[in-house]
Amino acid sequence: MKMRPLVVIGLILAVLGLVALAVPSFTFFTTERVADVGFFKIDVSRPHTLVFNPIMGVLMVAAGSAVGLMGLRSRSA
């Protein structure tokens, strides 16, 4: 069974939208050097948080569903 490109894109959008709804924020850490004096070095780990808007998750699920349905209804294989 061959999947059409629009159906695949729709599935990807819908899954990303569901992930954005399930995980409202994502935190990652970066390490930065704040002092470097000879053999003496100080590194600091700083958190960065990305917050996902739930409206974007809903819009991505809706867009993914619409694109997927368009791919299913198209006649070209």
HTML snippet that shows the backbone in 3Dmol.js (N, CA, C, O; Angstrom):
<script src="https://3Dmol.org/build/3Dmol-min.js"></script>
<div id="view" style="width:600px;height:400px;position:relative"></div>
<script>
const pdb = `
ATOM      1  N   MET A   1       0.856  -1.187   0.000  1.00  0.00           N
ATOM      2  CA  MET A   1       0.000   0.000   0.000  1.00  0.00           C
ATOM      3  C   MET A   1       0.890   1.234   0.000  1.00  0.00           C
ATOM      4  O   MET A   1       1.751   1.393   0.866  1.00  0.00           O
ATOM      5  N   LYS A   2       0.676   2.095  -0.971  1.00  0.00           N
ATOM      6  CA  LYS A   2       1.493   3.296  -1.120  1.00  0.00           C
ATOM      7  C   LYS A   2       0.808   4.481  -0.442  1.00  0.00           C
ATOM      8  O   LYS A   2      -0.357   4.768  -0.722  1.00  0.00           O
ATOM      9  N   MET A   3       1.521   5.167   0.442  1.00  0.00           N
ATOM     10  CA  MET A   3       0.962   6.329   1.137  1.00  0.00           C
ATOM     11  C   MET A   3       1.195   7.579   0.282  1.00  0.00           C
ATOM     12  O   MET A   3       2.282   7.783  -0.260  1.00  0.00           O
ATOM     13  N   ARG A   4       0.182   8.385   0.176  1.00  0.00           N
ATOM     14  CA  ARG A   4       0.302   9.632  -0.581  1.00  0.00           C
ATOM     15  C   ARG A   4       1.026  10.674   0.268  1.00  0.00           C
ATOM     16  O   ARG A   4       0.914  10.660   1.493  1.00  0.00           O
ATOM     17  N   PRO A   5       1.772  11.580  -0.378  1.00  0.00           N
ATOM     18  CA  PRO A   5       2.542  12.584   0.389  1.00  0.00           C
ATOM     19  C   PRO A   5       1.681  13.472   1.281  1.00  0.00           C
ATOM     20  O   PRO A   5       2.087  13.797   2.397  1.00  0.00           O
ATOM     21  N   LEU A   6       0.497  13.871   0.808  1.00  0.00           N
ATOM     22  CA  LEU A   6      -0.357  14.732   1.637  1.00  0.00           C
ATOM     23  C   LEU A   6      -0.843  14.007   2.880  1.00  0.00           C
ATOM     24  O   LEU A   6      -0.986  14.618   3.939  1.00  0.00           O
ATOM     25  N   VAL A   7      -1.096  12.723   2.762  1.00  0.00           N
ATOM     26  CA  VAL A   7      -1.539  11.950   3.925  1.00  0.00           C
ATOM     27  C   VAL A   7      -0.415  11.876   4.953  1.00  0.00           C
ATOM     28  O   VAL A   7      -0.659  12.001   6.153  1.00  0.00           O
ATOM     29  N   VAL A   8       0.808  11.675   4.488  1.00  0.00           N
ATOM     30  CA  VAL A   8       1.961  11.607   5.399  1.00  0.00           C
ATOM     31  C   VAL A   8       2.174  12.944   6.092  1.00  0.00           C
ATOM     32  O   VAL A   8       2.415  12.988   7.299  1.00  0.00           O
ATOM     33  N   ILE A   9       2.086  14.039   5.334  1.00  0.00           N
ATOM     34  CA  ILE A   9       2.253  15.375   5.923  1.00  0.00           C
ATOM     35  C   ILE A   9       1.146  15.643   6.940  1.00  0.00           C
ATOM     36  O   ILE A   9       1.401  16.212   8.002  1.00  0.00           O
ATOM     37  N   GLY A  10      -0.078  15.236   6.619  1.00  0.00           N
ATOM     38  CA  GLY A  10      -1.196  15.408   7.556  1.00  0.00           C
ATOM     39  C   GLY A  10      -0.989  14.628   8.836  1.00  0.00           C
ATOM     40  O   GLY A  10      -1.268  15.131   9.924  1.00  0.00           O
ATOM     41  N   LEU A  11      -0.500  13.395   8.715  1.00  0.00           N
ATOM     42  CA  LEU A  11      -0.224  12.595   9.917  1.00  0.00           C
ATOM     43  C   LEU A  11       0.866  13.225  10.773  1.00  0.00           C
ATOM     44  O   LEU A  11       0.758  13.260  11.998  1.00  0.00           O
ATOM     45  N   ILE A  12       1.906  13.719  10.131  1.00  0.00           N
ATOM     46  CA  ILE A  12       2.999  14.354  10.883  1.00  0.00           C
ATOM     47  C   ILE A  12       2.489  15.591  11.619  1.00  0.00           C
ATOM     48  O   ILE A  12       2.804  15.788  12.793  1.00  0.00           O
ATOM     49  N   LEU A  13       1.702  16.426  10.937  1.00  0.00           N
ATOM     50  CA  LEU A  13       1.142  17.621  11.591  1.00  0.00           C
ATOM     51  C   LEU A  13       0.245  17.255  12.765  1.00  0.00           C
ATOM     52  O   LEU A  13       0.317  17.871  13.828  1.00  0.00           O
ATOM     53  N   ALA A  14      -0.595  16.254  12.567  1.00  0.00           N
ATOM     54  CA  ALA A  14      -1.508  15.853  13.644  1.00  0.00           C
ATOM     55  C   ALA A  14      -0.745  15.309  14.847  1.00  0.00           C
ATOM     56  O   ALA A  14      -1.086  15.619  15.988  1.00  0.00           O
ATOM     57  N   VAL A  15       0.281  14.504  14.601  1.00  0.00           N
ATOM     58  CA  VAL A  15       1.066  13.946  15.713  1.00  0.00           C
ATOM     59  C   VAL A  15       1.829  15.057  16.444  1.00  0.00           C
ATOM     60  O   VAL A  15       1.885  15.065  17.674  1.00  0.00           O
ATOM     61  N   LEU A  16       2.411  15.986  15.694  1.00  0.00           N
ATOM     62  CA  LEU A  16       3.107  17.109  16.346  1.00  0.00           C
ATOM     63  C   LEU A  16       2.141  17.963  17.162  1.00  0.00           C
ATOM     64  O   LEU A  16       2.498  18.448  18.236  1.00  0.00           O
ATOM     65  N   GLY A  17       0.923  18.150  16.662  1.00  0.00           N
ATOM     66  CA  GLY A  17      -0.081  18.897  17.411  1.00  0.00           C
ATOM     67  C   GLY A  17      -0.476  18.191  18.695  1.00  0.00           C
ATOM     68  O   GLY A  17      -0.645  18.831  19.732  1.00  0.00           O
ATOM     69  N   LEU A  18      -0.624  16.866  18.629  1.00  0.00           N
ATOM     70  CA  LEU A  18      -0.952  16.104  19.846  1.00  0.00           C
ATOM     71  C   LEU A  18       0.197  16.157  20.855  1.00  0.00           C
ATOM     72  O   LEU A  18      -0.039  16.243  22.060  1.00  0.00           O
ATOM     73  N   VAL A  19       1.431  16.106  20.370  1.00  0.00           N
ATOM     74  CA  VAL A  19       2.583  16.217  21.277  1.00  0.00           C
ATOM     75  C   VAL A  19       2.608  17.603  21.920  1.00  0.00           C
ATOM     76  O   VAL A  19       2.882  17.723  23.114  1.00  0.00           O
ATOM     77  N   ALA A  20       2.326  18.650  21.142  1.00  0.00           N
ATOM     78  CA  ALA A  20       2.294  20.005  21.697  1.00  0.00           C
ATOM     79  C   ALA A  20       1.193  20.152  22.748  1.00  0.00           C
ATOM     80  O   ALA A  20       1.348  20.908  23.706  1.00  0.00           O
ATOM     81  N   LEU A  21       0.084  19.433  22.571  1.00  0.00           N
ATOM     82  CA  LEU A  21      -0.981  19.479  23.582  1.00  0.00           C
ATOM     83  C   LEU A  21      -0.608  18.673  24.827  1.00  0.00           C
ATOM     84  O   LEU A  21      -0.955  19.062  25.943  1.00  0.00           O
ATOM     85  N   ALA A  22       0.090  17.563  24.645  1.00  0.00           N
ATOM     86  CA  ALA A  22       0.418  16.686  25.778  1.00  0.00           C
ATOM     87  C   ALA A  22       1.586  17.226  26.601  1.00  0.00           C
ATOM     88  O   ALA A  22       1.625  17.032  27.816  1.00  0.00           O
ATOM     89  N   VAL A  23       2.539  17.903  25.951  1.00  0.00           N
ATOM     90  CA  VAL A  23       3.722  18.419  26.638  1.00  0.00           C
ATOM     91  C   VAL A  23       3.674  19.944  26.548  1.00  0.00           C
ATOM     92  O   VAL A  23       4.103  20.506  25.540  1.00  0.00           O
ATOM     93  N   PRO A  24       3.161  20.631  27.579  1.00  0.00           N
ATOM     94  CA  PRO A  24       2.984  22.081  27.483  1.00  0.00           C
ATOM     95  C   PRO A  24       4.284  22.891  27.503  1.00  0.00           C
ATOM     96  O   PRO A  24       4.316  24.017  27.006  1.00  0.00           O
ATOM     97  N   SER A  25       5.353  22.330  28.073  1.00  0.00           N
ATOM     98  CA  SER A  25       6.627  23.058  28.088  1.00  0.00           C
ATOM     99  C   SER A  25       7.779  22.069  28.016  1.00  0.00           C
ATOM    100  O   SER A  25       7.641  20.894  28.357  1.00  0.00           O
ATOM    101  N   PHE A  26       8.929  22.582  27.557  1.00  0.00           N
ATOM    102  CA  PHE A  26      10.118  21.764  27.377  1.00  0.00           C
ATOM    103  C   PHE A  26      11.303  22.559  27.904  1.00  0.00           C
ATOM    104  O   PHE A  26      11.516  23.696  27.485  1.00  0.00           O
ATOM    105  N   THR A  27      12.072  21.981  28.813  1.00  0.00           N
ATOM    106  CA  THR A  27      13.221  22.661  29.410  1.00  0.00           C
ATOM    107  C   THR A  27      14.501  21.946  29.011  1.00  0.00           C
ATOM    108  O   THR A  27      14.597  20.721  29.080  1.00  0.00           O
ATOM    109  N   PHE A  28      15.493  22.747  28.588  1.00  0.00           N
ATOM    110  CA  PHE A  28      16.814  22.203  28.295  1.00  0.00           C
ATOM    111  C   PHE A  28      17.859  23.111  28.934  1.00  0.00           C
ATOM    112  O   PHE A  28      17.584  24.270  29.244  1.00  0.00           O
ATOM    113  N   PHE A  29      19.054  22.574  29.124  1.00  0.00           N
ATOM    114  CA  PHE A  29      20.114  23.298  29.811  1.00  0.00           C
ATOM    115  C   PHE A  29      21.297  23.524  28.878  1.00  0.00           C
ATOM    116  O   PHE A  29      21.645  22.662  28.071  1.00  0.00           O
ATOM    117  N   THR A  30      21.907  24.696  29.003  1.00  0.00           N
ATOM    118  CA  THR A  30      23.149  24.981  28.289  1.00  0.00           C
ATOM    119  C   THR A  30      24.232  25.285  29.317  1.00  0.00           C
ATOM    120  O   THR A  30      23.950  25.802  30.398  1.00  0.00           O
ATOM    121  N   THR A  31      25.457  24.962  28.973  1.00  0.00           N
ATOM    122  CA  THR A  31      26.584  25.225  29.867  1.00  0.00           C
ATOM    123  C   THR A  31      27.393  26.378  29.282  1.00  0.00           C
ATOM    124  O   THR A  31      27.788  26.357  28.117  1.00  0.00           O
ATOM    125  N   GLU A  32      27.626  27.382  30.121  1.00  0.00           N
ATOM    126  CA  GLU A  32      28.375  28.561  29.693  1.00  0.00           C
ATOM    127  C   GLU A  32      29.562  28.765  30.625  1.00  0.00           C
ATOM    128  O   GLU A  32      29.446  28.577  31.836  1.00  0.00           O
ATOM    129  N   ARG A  33      30.682  29.143  30.068  1.00  0.00           N
ATOM    130  CA  ARG A  33      31.872  29.443  30.868  1.00  0.00           C
ATOM    131  C   ARG A  33      31.804  30.895  31.305  1.00  0.00           C
ATOM    132  O   ARG A  33      31.709  31.795  30.471  1.00  0.00           O
ATOM    133  N   VAL A  34      31.854  31.128  32.625  1.00  0.00           N
ATOM    134  CA  VAL A  34      31.769  32.489  33.155  1.00  0.00           C
ATOM    135  C   VAL A  34      33.115  33.019  33.615  1.00  0.00           C
ATOM    136  O   VAL A  34      33.297  34.233  33.717  1.00  0.00           O
ATOM    137  N   ALA A  35      34.071  32.121  33.899  1.00  0.00           N
ATOM    138  CA  ALA A  35      35.405  32.564  34.301  1.00  0.00           C
ATOM    139  C   ALA A  35      36.440  31.588  33.762  1.00  0.00           C
ATOM    140  O   ALA A  35      36.269  30.372  33.847  1.00  0.00           O
ATOM    141  N   ASP A  36      37.521  32.139  33.202  1.00  0.00           N
ATOM    142  CA  ASP A  36      38.607  31.325  32.676  1.00  0.00           C
ATOM    143  C   ASP A  36      39.921  32.047  32.995  1.00  0.00           C
ATOM    144  O   ASP A  36      40.398  32.869  32.212  1.00  0.00           O
ATOM    145  N   VAL A  37      40.498  31.722  34.162  1.00  0.00           N
ATOM    146  CA  VAL A  37      41.721  32.367  34.612  1.00  0.00           C
ATOM    147  C   VAL A  37      42.770  31.272  34.805  1.00  0.00           C
ATOM    148  O   VAL A  37      42.771  30.575  35.820  1.00  0.00           O
ATOM    149  N   GLY A  38      43.648  31.129  33.838  1.00  0.00           N
ATOM    150  CA  GLY A  38      44.685  30.098  33.928  1.00  0.00           C
ATOM    151  C   GLY A  38      44.084  28.711  33.989  1.00  0.00           C
ATOM    152  O   GLY A  38      43.356  28.306  33.082  1.00  0.00           O
ATOM    153  N   PHE A  39      44.385  27.973  35.057  1.00  0.00           N
ATOM    154  CA  PHE A  39      43.837  26.631  35.227  1.00  0.00           C
ATOM    155  C   PHE A  39      42.488  26.660  35.933  1.00  0.00           C
ATOM    156  O   PHE A  39      41.848  25.619  36.081  1.00  0.00           O
ATOM    157  N   PHE A  40      42.050  27.829  36.366  1.00  0.00           N
ATOM    158  CA  PHE A  40      40.804  27.974  37.112  1.00  0.00           C
ATOM    159  C   PHE A  40      39.668  28.323  36.143  1.00  0.00           C
ATOM    160  O   PHE A  40      39.679  29.385  35.521  1.00  0.00           O
ATOM    161  N   LYS A  41      38.698  27.426  36.023  1.00  0.00           N
ATOM    162  CA  LYS A  41      37.571  27.637  35.114  1.00  0.00           C
ATOM    163  C   LYS A  41      36.267  27.426  35.871  1.00  0.00           C
ATOM    164  O   LYS A  41      36.143  26.503  36.675  1.00  0.00           O
ATOM    165  N   ILE A  42      35.284  28.306  35.599  1.00  0.00           N
ATOM    166  CA  ILE A  42      33.962  28.176  36.211  1.00  0.00           C
ATOM    167  C   ILE A  42      32.923  28.095  35.102  1.00  0.00           C
ATOM    168  O   ILE A  42      32.820  28.981  34.253  1.00  0.00           O
ATOM    169  N   ASP A  43      32.150  26.999  35.132  1.00  0.00           N
ATOM    170  CA  ASP A  43      31.062  26.801  34.178  1.00  0.00           C
ATOM    171  C   ASP A  43      29.738  26.861  34.928  1.00  0.00           C
ATOM    172  O   ASP A  43      29.623  26.395  36.061  1.00  0.00           O
ATOM    173  N   VAL A  44      28.734  27.451  34.262  1.00  0.00           N
ATOM    174  CA  VAL A  44      27.407  27.563  34.851  1.00  0.00           C
ATOM    175  C   VAL A  44      26.406  26.898  33.901  1.00  0.00           C
ATOM    176  O   VAL A  44      26.442  27.123  32.691  1.00  0.00           O
ATOM    177  N   SER A  45      25.515  26.079  34.460  1.00  0.00           N
ATOM    178  CA  SER A  45      24.463  25.439  33.678  1.00  0.00           C
ATOM    179  C   SER A  45      23.190  26.265  33.817  1.00  0.00           C
ATOM    180  O   SER A  45      22.678  26.446  34.922  1.00  0.00           O
ATOM    181  N   ARG A  46      22.678  26.771  32.683  1.00  0.00           N
ATOM    182  CA  ARG A  46      21.504  27.648  32.714  1.00  0.00           C
ATOM    183  C   ARG A  46      20.319  26.973  32.033  1.00  0.00           C
ATOM    184  O   ARG A  46      20.460  26.414  30.946  1.00  0.00           O
ATOM    185  N   PRO A  47      19.152  27.025  32.670  1.00  0.00           N
ATOM    186  CA  PRO A  47      17.967  26.419  32.061  1.00  0.00           C
ATOM    187  C   PRO A  47      17.308  27.361  31.048  1.00  0.00           C
ATOM    188  O   PRO A  47      17.325  28.581  31.209  1.00  0.00           O
ATOM    189  N   HIS A  48      16.733  26.773  30.014  1.00  0.00           N
ATOM    190  CA  HIS A  48      15.942  27.500  29.021  1.00  0.00           C
ATOM    191  C   HIS A  48      14.631  26.721  28.855  1.00  0.00           C
ATOM    192  O   HIS A  48      14.649  25.508  28.645  1.00  0.00           O
ATOM    193  N   THR A  49      13.514  27.413  28.951  1.00  0.00           N
ATOM    194  CA  THR A  49      12.211  26.753  28.868  1.00  0.00           C
ATOM    195  C   THR A  49      11.447  27.272  27.656  1.00  0.00           C
ATOM    196  O   THR A  49      11.297  28.480  27.473  1.00  0.00           O
ATOM    197  N   LEU A  50      10.963  26.341  26.828  1.00  0.00           N
ATOM    198  CA  LEU A  50      10.089  26.671  25.707  1.00  0.00           C
ATOM    199  C   LEU A  50       8.667  26.285  26.103  1.00  0.00           C
ATOM    200  O   LEU A  50       8.415  25.147  26.501  1.00  0.00           O
ATOM    201  N   VAL A  51       7.745  27.227  25.995  1.00  0.00           N
ATOM    202  CA  VAL A  51       6.353  26.980  26.357  1.00  0.00           C
ATOM    203  C   VAL A  51       5.537  26.935  25.069  1.00  0.00           C
ATOM    204  O   VAL A  51       5.595  27.852  24.250  1.00  0.00           O
ATOM    205  N   PHE A  52       4.769  25.847  24.901  1.00  0.00           N
ATOM    206  CA  PHE A  52       3.931  25.677  23.721  1.00  0.00           C
ATOM    207  C   PHE A  52       2.524  26.172  24.029  1.00  0.00           C
ATOM    208  O   PHE A  52       1.944  25.821  25.056  1.00  0.00           O
ATOM    209  N   ASN A  53       1.983  26.987  23.133  1.00  0.00           N
ATOM    210  CA  ASN A  53       0.628  27.495  23.289  1.00  0.00           C
ATOM    211  C   ASN A  53      -0.351  26.388  22.905  1.00  0.00           C
ATOM    212  O   ASN A  53      -0.214  25.808  21.828  1.00  0.00           O
ATOM    213  N   PRO A  54      -1.336  26.077  23.754  1.00  0.00           N
ATOM    214  CA  PRO A  54      -2.276  25.005  23.417  1.00  0.00           C
ATOM    215  C   PRO A  54      -3.098  25.288  22.163  1.00  0.00           C
ATOM    216  O   PRO A  54      -3.531  24.356  21.486  1.00  0.00           O
ATOM    217  N   ILE A  55      -3.317  26.553  21.850  1.00  0.00           N
ATOM    218  CA  ILE A  55      -4.064  26.896  20.636  1.00  0.00           C
ATOM    219  C   ILE A  55      -3.304  26.419  19.396  1.00  0.00           C
ATOM    220  O   ILE A  55      -3.916  25.963  18.431  1.00  0.00           O
ATOM    221  N   MET A  56      -1.971  26.524  19.421  1.00  0.00           N
ATOM    222  CA  MET A  56      -1.170  26.050  18.289  1.00  0.00           C
ATOM    223  C   MET A  56      -1.288  24.538  18.148  1.00  0.00           C
ATOM    224  O   MET A  56      -1.318  24.024  17.029  1.00  0.00           O
ATOM    225  N   GLY A  57      -1.357  23.826  19.254  1.00  0.00           N
ATOM    226  CA  GLY A  57      -1.538  22.374  19.194  1.00  0.00           C
ATOM    227  C   GLY A  57      -2.859  22.001  18.548  1.00  0.00           C
ATOM    228  O   GLY A  57      -2.923  21.096  17.716  1.00  0.00           O
ATOM    229  N   VAL A  58      -3.920  22.710  18.938  1.00  0.00           N
ATOM    230  CA  VAL A  58      -5.247  22.443  18.365  1.00  0.00           C
ATOM    231  C   VAL A  58      -5.248  22.773  16.870  1.00  0.00           C
ATOM    232  O   VAL A  58      -5.800  22.022  16.067  1.00  0.00           O
ATOM    233  N   LEU A  59      -4.629  23.897  16.501  1.00  0.00           N
ATOM    234  CA  LEU A  59      -4.569  24.274  15.084  1.00  0.00           C
ATOM    235  C   LEU A  59      -3.753  23.272  14.268  1.00  0.00           C
ATOM    236  O   LEU A  59      -4.107  22.970  13.128  1.00  0.00           O
ATOM    237  N   MET A  60      -2.670  22.758  14.838  1.00  0.00           N
ATOM    238  CA  MET A  60      -1.865  21.773  14.118  1.00  0.00           C
ATOM    239  C   MET A  60      -2.630  20.471  13.923  1.00  0.00           C
ATOM    240  O   MET A  60      -2.531  19.855  12.862  1.00  0.00           O
ATOM    241  N   VAL A  61      -3.391  20.039  14.928  1.00  0.00           N
ATOM    242  CA  VAL A  61      -4.201  18.821  14.782  1.00  0.00           C
ATOM    243  C   VAL A  61      -5.264  19.036  13.709  1.00  0.00           C
ATOM    244  O   VAL A  61      -5.493  18.158  12.877  1.00  0.00           O
ATOM    245  N   ALA A  62      -5.911  20.195  13.725  1.00  0.00           N
ATOM    246  CA  ALA A  62      -6.953  20.479  12.732  1.00  0.00           C
ATOM    247  C   ALA A  62      -6.358  20.555  11.324  1.00  0.00           C
ATOM    248  O   ALA A  62      -6.924  20.010  10.377  1.00  0.00           O
ATOM    249  N   ALA A  63      -5.213  21.236  11.193  1.00  0.00           N
ATOM    250  CA  ALA A  63      -4.570  21.339   9.881  1.00  0.00           C
ATOM    251  C   ALA A  63      -4.105  19.978   9.392  1.00  0.00           C
ATOM    252  O   ALA A  63      -4.255  19.657   8.213  1.00  0.00           O
ATOM    253  N   GLY A  64      -3.546  19.179  10.282  1.00  0.00           N
ATOM    254  CA  GLY A  64      -3.114  17.837   9.900  1.00  0.00           C
ATOM    255  C   GLY A  64      -4.268  16.976   9.445  1.00  0.00           C
ATOM    256  O   GLY A  64      -4.138  16.219   8.484  1.00  0.00           O
ATOM    257  N   SER A  65      -5.405  17.083  10.129  1.00  0.00           N
ATOM    258  CA  SER A  65      -6.587  16.323   9.728  1.00  0.00           C
ATOM    259  C   SER A  65      -7.087  16.779   8.361  1.00  0.00           C
ATOM    260  O   SER A  65      -7.445  15.953   7.522  1.00  0.00           O
ATOM    261  N   ALA A  66      -7.113  18.092   8.135  1.00  0.00           N
ATOM    262  CA  ALA A  66      -7.584  18.624   6.857  1.00  0.00           C
ATOM    263  C   ALA A  66      -6.663  18.210   5.709  1.00  0.00           C
ATOM    264  O   ALA A  66      -7.135  17.798   4.650  1.00  0.00           O
ATOM    265  N   VAL A  67      -5.354  18.320   5.919  1.00  0.00           N
ATOM    266  CA  VAL A  67      -4.401  17.944   4.868  1.00  0.00           C
ATOM    267  C   VAL A  67      -4.474  16.444   4.602  1.00  0.00           C
ATOM    268  O   VAL A  67      -4.415  16.016   3.449  1.00  0.00           O
ATOM    269  N   GLY A  68      -4.599  15.649   5.649  1.00  0.00           N
ATOM    270  CA  GLY A  68      -4.710  14.199   5.483  1.00  0.00           C
ATOM    271  C   GLY A  68      -5.954  13.815   4.707  1.00  0.00           C
ATOM    272  O   GLY A  68      -5.895  12.943   3.840  1.00  0.00           O
ATOM    273  N   LEU A  69      -7.084  14.452   5.004  1.00  0.00           N
ATOM    274  CA  LEU A  69      -8.319  14.172   4.269  1.00  0.00           C
ATOM    275  C   LEU A  69      -8.224  14.618   2.807  1.00  0.00           C
ATOM    276  O   LEU A  69      -8.747  13.950   1.916  1.00  0.00           O
ATOM    277  N   MET A  70      -7.555  15.750   2.566  1.00  0.00           N
ATOM    278  CA  MET A  70      -7.348  16.185   1.185  1.00  0.00           C
ATOM    279  C   MET A  70      -6.513  15.160   0.425  1.00  0.00           C
ATOM    280  O   MET A  70      -6.769  14.888  -0.747  1.00  0.00           O
ATOM    281  N   GLY A  71      -5.510  14.593   1.102  1.00  0.00           N
ATOM    282  CA  GLY A  71      -4.687  13.580   0.457  1.00  0.00           C
ATOM    283  C   GLY A  71      -5.454  12.314   0.182  1.00  0.00           C
ATOM    284  O   GLY A  71      -5.201  11.650  -0.824  1.00  0.00           O
ATOM    285  N   LEU A  72      -6.385  11.959   1.043  1.00  0.00           N
ATOM    286  CA  LEU A  72      -7.184  10.755   0.813  1.00  0.00           C
ATOM    287  C   LEU A  72      -8.190  10.945  -0.313  1.00  0.00           C
ATOM    288  O   LEU A  72      -8.499  10.000  -1.038  1.00  0.00           O
ATOM    289  N   ARG A  73      -8.701  12.162  -0.462  1.00  0.00           N
ATOM    290  CA  ARG A  73      -9.728  12.423  -1.470  1.00  0.00           C
ATOM    291  C   ARG A  73      -9.159  12.676  -2.856  1.00  0.00           C
ATOM    292  O   ARG A  73      -9.898  12.624  -3.839  1.00  0.00           O
ATOM    293  N   SER A  74      -7.857  12.950  -2.961  1.00  0.00           N
ATOM    294  CA  SER A  74      -7.275  13.230  -4.277  1.00  0.00           C
ATOM    295  C   SER A  74      -7.256  11.948  -5.119  1.00  0.00           C
ATOM    296  O   SER A  74      -7.105  10.848  -4.589  1.00  0.00           O
ATOM    297  N   ARG A  75      -7.406  12.103  -6.393  1.00  0.00           N
ATOM    298  CA  ARG A  75      -7.494  10.964  -7.309  1.00  0.00           C
ATOM    299  C   ARG A  75      -6.127  10.480  -7.774  1.00  0.00           C
ATOM    300  O   ARG A  75      -5.980   9.326  -8.177  1.00  0.00           O
ATOM    301  N   SER A  76      -5.119  11.362  -7.722  1.00  0.00           N
ATOM    302  CA  SER A  76      -3.794  10.957  -8.214  1.00  0.00           C
ATOM    303  C   SER A  76      -3.133  10.027  -7.200  1.00  0.00           C
ATOM    304  O   SER A  76      -3.225  10.242  -5.992  1.00  0.00           O
ATOM    305  N   ALA A  77      -2.472   9.003  -7.703  1.00  0.00           N
ATOM    306  CA  ALA A  77      -1.849   8.006  -6.816  1.00  0.00           C
ATOM    307  C   ALA A  77      -0.367   8.173  -6.754  1.00  0.00           C
ATOM    308  O   ALA A  77       0.311   7.419  -6.056  1.00  0.00           O
TER     309      ALA A  77
END
`;
const viewer = $3Dmol.createViewer("view");
viewer.addModel(pdb, "pdb");
viewer.setStyle({}, {cartoon: {color: "spectrum"}});
viewer.zoomTo();
viewer.render();
</script>
